[in-house]
Amino acid sequence: MRCVIARFPFELTRSGVLDSMKGVRPEEVSGDSVTIGRRAYPVKQVGEVITRQDRRDFSAAEVVRAMTRLGFTCHSAPRPAAAAPAVSPLQHASAMLGSPVAV
């Protein structure tokens, strides 16, 4: 499949991506990721390996688009969990003792 990443044309195949990523240890995923084989790789790491370009030269969206067209599963960045409501020390102690919350 022909795709353009960072203004450069690439001829990518599913088997070519699998071969390129073989033996590459995945970095910690903090943003968008792509599942290749049984491992989840950061999108920027995959783009760097398959294009041999610096990560700053392309966007994650370009790589996600190419990997999706090749049939790989892409995941968006996990959303941060909502912050728990603040609990006063008195409410916390009441909850630990199992008594009703004092107001």
Buried (B, 14 or more C-beta within 10 A) or exposed (E): EEBEBBEEEBEBEBEBBEEBBEEBEBEEBEEBBBBBEEEBBBBBBBBBBBBEBEBEBBBBEBBBBBBEEBEBEBBEEEEEEEEEEEEEEEBEEBEEEEEEEEE
